[in-house]
Amino acid sequence: MTVNFNDGPEEQHHEGARDFVFWNLPQVQYKNPDVQIVTFKNMTPSPFITCFLEDNTKVYFDVDSHSNKDILNRLVTTVGKTKEVLEEEAIASEAKSNPANFCRRLGFDRHCICEMPGQVPCPTIVPIPRHWRGKWWNQGYRWEEED
């Protein structure tokens, strides 16, 4: 993806592209870590964005006199994935056999983290010592004798 704009105060029709690069481009880069984004300053008479797709096609966006919000919405609706596709990918990528997952009603092997060896047992079965309790420790009762 390339973003072309001029960085000068007299270029009012480039203001949306400048704001997009300043405010929204880091967010786009964070959400798309595999996408390379290049900005070209002061090389074009009118601002535009070029997106290079996987099948070697190019999509050009004329962003002359557009706000940064309009540019972001246009990019998301044109080259972004829909919410349904993103939700399906998130469900597919979630590992159901991960040993760190617990809660039997959600379909995992363990009821509670206390079933793992080395973990503190459930407080309903074995009471936790008072000095391990944050409420007891933080309220200044640490110098009192235990029952």
C-alpha positions in Angstrom: 0.0 0.0 0.0 1.3 3.4 -0.8 0.0 6.8 0.3 1.0 9.9 -1.8 0.4 13.4 -0.5 2.1 16.8 -0.1 3.1 18.1 3.3 2.7 21.8 3.1 0.3 24.4 4.7 -0.8 25.8 1.3 -2.0 22.3 0.2 -5.5 22.3 1.8 -6.8 19.4 -0.4 -4.0 17.2 1.0 -5.1 17.7 4.6 -7.2 14.6 4.9 -4.3 12.4 3.6 -1.9 14.0 6.0 -4.3 13.4 8.9 -4.8 9.8 7.8 -1.0 9.2 7.8 -0.6 10.8 11.2 -3.7 9.5 13.0 -4.9 6.3 11.3 -1.9 4.8 9.5 -0.3 3.3 12.7 -3.6 1.6 13.5 -3.8 0.2 10.0 -0.2 -1.1 10.3 -1.0 -2.7 13.7 -4.1 -4.5 12.4 -2.3 -5.6 9.3 1.3 -6.7 10.3 2.0 -8.5 7.0 1.1 -5.5 4.8 3.9 -3.1 3.8 2.9 0.5 3.8 5.0 3.3 2.2 4.3 7.0 2.3 5.5 9.4 -0.4 5.6 13.1 0.5 5.7 16.0 -1.8 5.8 14.0 -5.0 2.3 14.4 -6.4 -0.1 17.2 -7.4 -3.1 15.4 -5.9 -3.3 12.9 -3.0 -4.0 9.3 -3.7 -3.6 5.8 -2.2 -2.6 2.7 -4.1 -3.3 -0.8 -2.8 -1.5 -3.8 -4.3 -3.6 -6.9 -4.1 -2.4 -10.6 -4.0 -3.3 -11.2 -7.6 -1.0 -8.4 -8.8 -3.8 -5.9 -9.4 -3.8 -2.4 -8.2 -6.6 -0.4 -6.6 -6.3 3.4 -6.7 -8.1 5.7 -4.3 -8.4 9.4 -5.1 -8.5 11.0 -1.7 -8.4 14.6 -2.8 -10.3 16.8 -0.2 -11.4 13.7 1.8 -11.2 13.6 5.6 -9.1 11.0 7.4 -12.3 9.2 8.6 -13.7 9.1 5.0 -10.4 7.6 3.8 -10.3 5.0 6.5 -14.0 4.0 5.9 -13.4 3.8 2.2 -10.4 1.6 2.6 -12.1 -0.7 5.0 -15.2 -1.2 2.9 -13.3 -1.7 -0.3 -10.2 -3.8 0.6 -11.0 -4.8 4.1 -12.7 -8.0 5.3 -16.3 -8.0 6.5 -17.0 -8.5 10.2 -18.5 -11.9 9.5 -15.3 -13.1 7.8 -13.2 -11.8 10.7 -15.4 -13.5 13.3 -15.2 -16.8 11.3 -11.4 -16.5 11.1 -11.1 -15.8 14.9 -13.2 -18.9 15.7 -11.2 -21.1 13.3 -7.9 -19.8 14.7 -8.9 -20.4 18.3 -7.4 -23.7 19.5 -10.0 -25.8 21.2 -7.3 -28.3 22.4 -5.3 -25.7 24.3 -4.5 -27.0 27.8 -4.7 -23.5 29.2 -8.5 -23.4 28.5 -10.8 -24.5 31.2 -14.6 -24.5 32.0 -16.5 -27.7 31.3 -19.7 -25.9 30.3 -17.8 -24.4 27.4 -16.6 -27.8 26.3 -13.0 -27.9 27.7 -11.4 -30.7 29.6 -11.0 -29.0 33.0 -13.6 -27.4 35.3 -11.3 -25.0 37.0 -7.6 -24.0 37.0 -7.3 -25.6 40.5 -7.4 -29.1 38.8 -3.9 -28.4 37.3 -1.0 -29.8 39.4 0.9 -27.0 41.2 -2.1 -24.6 41.4 -3.7 -23.4 44.6 -6.8 -25.6 45.4 -10.3 -24.1 45.3 -11.0 -22.0 48.4 -14.3 -23.8 48.9 -12.4 -27.0 49.4 -9.2 -25.9 51.2 -9.3 -22.5 52.9 -6.5 -20.1 51.7 -4.2 -18.9 54.5 -5.0 -15.3 55.6 -1.5 -14.0 54.7 -2.2 -15.0 51.0 -5.4 -12.9 50.9 -4.9 -9.5 49.4 -7.8 -8.0 51.4 -6.3 -9.2 54.7 -2.8 -8.1 53.8 -3.6 -4.7 52.4 -5.9 -3.6 55.2 -3.1 -3.8 57.7 -4.0 -7.0 59.5 -0.7 -8.7 58.8 0.6 -7.9 62.3 -2.4 -9.5 64.0 -2.3 -13.1 65.1 -4.2 -15.6 63.0 -7.1 -17.6 64.6 
